[in-house]
């Protein structure tokens, strides 16, 4: 069976199971097993692939980081720090709706896997008790969480794209940052239907609110500082680690230690102790969400085992799809299939780069910007994007309900980004 058809069919099955209230983690495991069988694997091979995905260093590191995120969000909420952060943002920004968009964007400066889970309570608190549909809250949280991902240097996808293209950071950011600006502009559409009271300028804007906002966000900046220092020190680790373990430590170690520092700071300044920690660890979400993360990693492991992205690329080539279409479609499909920036960059760019540079030579960067934009749009539309999964779980809504709100925003973003790529092509010709 064609890889594109089988992959889309499995996606449809996962979504259908979700409609029948099958837990998403279980639905993803069912989809992973089916994908393995459709890819020609036997029962033993499928089981081995599932086990590799579940216990891989990346899966365990990601699950640990997710658990720390839940613990940080829970402790900040219990200590009243999220409420203080939201109040400071509302007073500094002047409009609750602005706070709803700005707070996820602020968290988005941290390349935390599933970071939308951390900002979700802040978006909820910024509504000030006004009735807003859960799907809209999740859409706002999810969308603005990712507005920096085209060019912010802490994101692994950006680092990988720079390495593959051989582009310096300043040039890369100059070409890519307008893609994020287009995303921010299109995202404002999500705020228009909010209650008027949330879009109206607040009357309680007071002096010193920006200082209070900085103080309220200290746990976030502490995470950034510790993560940056840890990343610098990682090359000092002793050798002898496996490649997979070294990769997982490099990817999740800095953020993990940063989150530990953030949690410790929150406990100290919020008056929390061991009794509170014990109570938090007995709450179900602390363990439910990491297990869901492991299910996502198992699904992605089966995708890699059957070679779905590579086979889809080959199928598009055999169908004689025009090169420009391949440069757009391949990253988009890879983003939708993997739900990761590293996923679409790592699987599609090795194919897209020769096509783009073979078509335009040294002036191929506009095509690469277009490829990155397409991959990111696919990632944002993906039902297995971890931030999408966790945000929807927090707000108790579904991918379908959120996607109906995101679809016009995705289209508007594509149009704005396409206009930038056209202008970039004109300027660099």
TAQUISUL-V811625 format. One record per pair of residues at least 6 apart in sequence whose C-alpha atoms are under 8 Angstrom apart, sorted by the first residue. I is the first residue (numbers start at 1). J is the second residue. Records with the same first field share a line. If there is no record, write none. Layout:
BEGIN
I: J + J
END
This chain:
BEGIN
1: 38 + 39
2: 312 + 315
3: 39 + 308 + 311 + 312 + 315
4: 308 + 311 + 312 + 315
6: 35 + 38
7: 35 + 308 + 337
10: 31 + 34 + 35
11: 31
13: 31
14: 24 + 27 + 28 + 30 + 31
17: 24 + 27
18: 24 + 27
24: 292
25: 291 + 292 + 293 + 295 + 296
26: 295
28: 295 + 296 + 299
29: 295 + 298 + 299
31: 299
32: 50 + 298 + 299 + 300 + 302 + 303
33: 46 + 50 + 302
35: 302 + 303 + 306
36: 42 + 46 + 302 + 303 + 305 + 306
37: 43 + 46
39: 306
40: 306
41: 306
46: 302
49: 298 + 301 + 302 + 305
50: 298 + 299 + 301 + 302
51: 298
52: 298 + 301
53: 59 + 294 + 297 + 298 + 299 + 300 + 301 + 302
54: 60 + 294 + 295 + 297 + 298
56: 244
57: 244 + 245 + 248
58: 244 + 245 + 247 + 248 + 252
59: 293 + 294 + 297
60: 294
61: 248 + 249 + 252 + 253
62: 113 + 252 + 290 + 293
63: 289 + 290 + 291 + 293 + 294
64: 256 + 290
65: 112 + 113 + 252 + 255 + 256 + 259
66: 113 + 114 + 289 + 290 + 293
67: 286 + 287 + 289 + 290
68: 256 + 259 + 260 + 263
69: 115 + 117 + 118 + 259
70: 117 + 118 + 285 + 286
71: 263 + 280 + 286
72: 118 + 259 + 262 + 263 + 266
73: 118 + 121
74: 280
75: 263 + 266 + 267 + 272 + 280
76: 82 + 266 + 270
77: 83 + 121
79: 266 + 267 + 270 + 271 + 272
80: 270
81: 216 + 270
82: 121 + 122 + 125 + 216
83: 122 + 125
84: 216
85: 122 + 213 + 216 + 217
86: 99 + 103 + 122 + 125 + 126
87: 126
88: 209 + 210 + 212 + 213 + 216
89: 99 + 103 + 209 + 210 + 213
90: 96 + 98 + 99 + 126 + 202 + 205
91: 202 + 204 + 205 + 206 + 209
92: 205 + 206 + 209 + 210 + 213
93: 99
94: 201 + 202 + 203 + 204 + 205
95: 198 + 199 + 200 + 201 + 202
96: 126 + 127 + 128 + 198 + 199 + 200 + 202
97: 126 + 127 + 191 + 194 + 198 + 199
98: 199
99: 123 + 126
100: 122 + 123 + 126 + 127 + 140 + 141
101: 123 + 140 + 141 + 144
102: 144
103: 119 + 122 + 123
104: 116 + 119 + 120 + 122 + 123 + 141 + 142 + 144 + 145
105: 144 + 145 + 146 + 147 + 148
106: 145
107: 115 + 116 + 118 + 119 + 145 + 220
108: 115 + 116 + 144 + 145 + 146 + 147 + 148
109: 148 + 152 + 154
110: 154 + 224
111: 154 + 155 + 156 + 255
112: 255
113: 386 + 387
114: 386 + 387 + 390
115: 145 + 387
116: 141 + 142 + 145 + 387 + 388 + 390 + 391
117: 387 + 390 + 391 + 394
119: 141 + 145
120: 138 + 141 + 391 + 394 + 395
123: 137 + 141
124: 137
127: 198
130: 195
131: 195
132: 194 + 195
134: 395 + 396 + 397
135: 392 + 395 + 397 + 398 + 401 + 402 + 405
136: 190 + 402 + 405
137: 395
138: 391 + 392 + 395 + 397 + 402
139: 190 + 402 + 403 + 405 + 406
140: 187 + 190 + 191
141: 391
142: 387 + 388 + 391
143: 187 + 380
144: 184 + 187
147: 180 + 181 + 183 + 184
148: 177 + 180
149: 155 + 157 + 158 + 180
150: 158 + 176 + 177 + 179 + 180 + 372 + 373 + 376
151: 158 + 172 + 173 + 176 + 177 + 180
152: 158 + 173
153: 159 + 169
156: 251 + 341 + 342
157: 341 + 342 + 343 + 345
160: 342 + 345 + 346
161: 345 + 349
162: 168 + 169 + 172
164: 349 + 350
165: 353
175: 366 + 369 + 424
176: 369
178: 417 + 420
179: 373 + 417 + 420
182: 413 + 416 + 417
183: 413
185: 413
186: 409 + 410 + 412 + 413
187: 409
189: 409
190: 405 + 409
219: 261 + 262 + 263 + 265 + 266
220: 262
222: 258 + 261 + 262
223: 255 + 257 + 258 + 259 + 261 + 262
224: 255 + 258
225: 258
226: 254 + 255 + 257 + 258 + 261
227: 253 + 254 + 255 + 256 + 257 + 258
228: 254
229: 254
230: 253 + 254 + 257
231: 250 + 254
234: 250
266: 272
267: 273
280: 286
289: 390
293: 386
296: 384 + 386
300: 338
303: 309
309: 333 + 334 + 337 + 347 + 348
310: 347
312: 330
313: 330 + 348
316: 326
317: 326
323: 355
326: 352
327: 352 + 355 + 356 + 367 + 370 + 371
328: 370 + 371 + 374 + 375
329: 374
330: 348 + 352 + 375
331: 344 + 345 + 348 + 349 + 371 + 372 + 374 + 375 + 376 + 378
332: 344 + 371 + 374 + 375 + 376 + 377 + 378 + 379
333: 375 + 378
334: 343 + 344 + 347 + 348 + 375 + 378 + 379
335: 341 + 343 + 344 + 375 + 376 + 377 + 378 + 379 + 380 + 382
336: 375 + 378 + 379 + 380 + 381 + 382 + 383 + 384
337: 379 + 382 + 384
338: 344 + 379 + 382 + 384 + 385
339: 378 + 379 + 380 + 382 + 383 + 384 + 385 + 386
340: 379 + 385
341: 375 + 376 + 379
344: 375 + 376 + 379
345: 372 + 375
352: 368 + 371
353: 368
356: 364 + 367 + 368
357: 363 + 364
363: 428 + 429
366: 421 + 422 + 424 + 425
367: 421
369: 421
370: 417 + 418 + 421
373: 414 + 417
374: 414
377: 410 + 414
379: 385
380: 388
381: 403 + 406
382: 388
383: 389 + 399
388: 399
389: 399
392: 398 + 399 + 402
END
